């Protein structure tokens, strides 16, 4: 029974340590996507990015957003969008009758932003869409969560082992 309790304690502490090492930005946001532009009628949601991040389209053209990620996303614009979670493979279509610039974002992933430029707005290229910073730290390395998780697991295991030693010593002195 004591051995099972020790193993459970180590597992719980290891899990806590692992989760402590994972940051919110590794969940997909933080502006890690390179901005890109394209002319067309389709935006892919993949790698927690809108691709292209700037889409040029004609007034009245139907624009389709397709979620290719296993993560849920949404497409939230001011006065337009799909505010419900979109699962992998889900689609959302919209169109804009008037020329203009229509920014959008995924509210589930900070920094996941894009813009639809409809018609001739008078600018040669659209301005780069800058994400709202959730923190002042630089974007994480794509594999940084693995190192952070490993460190958290090691710390959790060390704490668990230390607690097991202390309990064992108390049991032998009692």
ABEGO torsion letter per residue (X at the ends): XAAAAAAAAAAAAAAAAAAAABBAAAAGBGGABBBBBBBEABBBBBGGBBOBABBBBBBGBBBBBBBABABBBBBBBBGBEBABBBBBGBBBBBBBABBEBBBBBBAABBGBBBBBBBEBAGBABBBBBBBBBABABBBBBAAAAAAAAAAAAAAAAAAAAAAAAAAAAAAAAX
